[in-house]
């Protein structure tokens, strides 16, 4: 088994549905990478969900004025994990922020000091989570081919930015990560 925890970021219907304004065009490719990673982590997998706050505050008010469709309760369909991951998600962590480096995720990742990130979107929630975890002193691995961005260019740019944070953050692939464990 691979050391550390795998955080699967926001593999939700709102990002999978091609008709959603927040659709990630390569969601299916990211999901395929996530499926390959899951067995290597056993029960050390946390799935996260981005959910809208009950009442947006501060700059989030302006954000949700731009995206009013998203002001739905956490149990709404758009916030659910996609069907392929719903049954596999033993640990689900909700956050009303882009970054998923919450106290709950920190408690899981810090004992071993390593967090592997996969999911969507590379240029938003994955990036925000990686930077916060690295600042907390956790080794972060971002699995490029198990992530997807808002578009290909944004995905590539986010990976380039993340790679600037070596050795705190390392961009890797599913094959490279799985090879490390054998």
N, C-alpha and C positions, 0 to 999 in steps of 0.2 A: 504494500500500500504506500501511497505517496504521503510524505510528511506534510503536516499543516491541514488547513481547512480550504475547501473549495467554496467560494461564494459565487453563486449563479445569479447574476444581476438582472432582474426585471424581465424575465422571459414570460411576458404577459400578453394577453390578447390585443391590447391597445397598440403594441409594437409589432405584432405578428399579422394583424389584419391589413391586407393591402389597401382597403378603403379607408383606413384610419389616417387622420392627418399626421399622426406620429409613427406611421409605419416605417420599419427598418427594412429596406429592400433585400438585404441578405440575411434576414432573420432565420430562414431555413438552414442556411449554411452554418450559422452560429449554433443553432440547435443541434445539428449533426455533430459538431465539435463537442458540445456539452455532453451529448449522449455517450461519446467515446471516453470522456473524462470520468463520468460518474462512478463506474466500477472501481477505479483506482483510489477513490476516497471513502468508499463504504458509507458509514453513517456520519462522516465528517463533511457534510454538505449542507450549506445554508442557502436557501432560495430567498431572494429579496423581492419585494414588491414596492414600486412607487405608487403611492396613493395620495389623493388630494386631501388637504386639511379640511376640517369642518368649517373653519372660518379663516381664509387666507389673511396673513398679516404682513406688514411692511411691503417690500418689493414683490412679494408673492401675489399681492392684490392685482398689481399691473400684469403680472404673468398670467393669472387666470382670467383677466379681462381679455387677453389675447386668445386664450384657449378655454372658453366657457364650457365647451362640451365635457371637459375633464372634471368639472366640479360635481363629482358623483361620490357617493359613500364607498368605503372600502370593499363592501360586498358586491358592488356593481360588476356586471359582466366584463367590462373593459379592463378592470383591474385584476381579474383572475389570471392565474398562471395558465398557459396553454394546456390543452388536454394531455399532451404527451408527458408533461412534467407534474401535473397536479397530483397524480398518485404516487410519485416518487419523492415528493417534498415532505420530508419528516420535520424539518426545521424551516419555518417561513417567518421572515422578519420584514415588517412593514416600516416604511419611512416616508415622511412627507417632504423629504429633501432629495436632491439629486444624489448626494453622497450617501452611501449606505454604511459608512464607518460609524455605526451606532454603538452604544454600550453593549448591546446584545452580541453584535458581531465581534467586538473587541474582546469580550470574555471568551469567545470560542478561539479566536486566532492568537491571542497573545501568549498563552502557555507554551506553544511550540514556536511562536515567533515567525510563522510563515502563513501567507494568505495567497491563494491562487484565485484569480478573477477571470470570469467568463461571462458573456451575456451582452446586453444592449443598454444603452448605446455607448460604443467605445468613446465617442467624443463628448459624452455628457456624464451619465451615471457611473460608468466604469472609471473614467478619468477622475471624477470627483472622489470616488471611493479609494482609488489607488493612492492619490496624493495624501489624503488624510491618514490612511493606514501607514504609509511610509513615514510621515511626520511623527507618528506614534512609535516608530522604531521597529515596525514589522517588515520583514522581507516580503515584497510583493512581486508575484509573477503574473503577468497579463498574457493570457493565451490568445494570440492574435487571430487564429483561425477558429476560435470558439467565441469570437466577439463579432459584432456587426455595428456599423455606425449609421448615422442618419442618411449617409450616402458613401460611396467608395472613397471619395476625396477626403471627406471629414474623418473617416475611419483611418486612412493612411496618415493623415496629419496628426491625429491623436496618438497613434502608435509612435510616430517620430518624437513627439513631445514627451511621451512616457519614457522612451528610451534615453532621453537626456538625463533622467534621474538615476541612472546606474550608479552604484550598485544597489541602491535602495529599491528600485523598481527594475525588473528585467522583463522584456518582451520575449516570449517564447512561442512555440507551436505545440499542438497536441502531441505530435510524434516525438518532439524533443523532450517534453515533460514525461511522457510515458516511458521513454527510453531511460530516463534518469532513475526510474523506479525498478527497472529490471536488473 
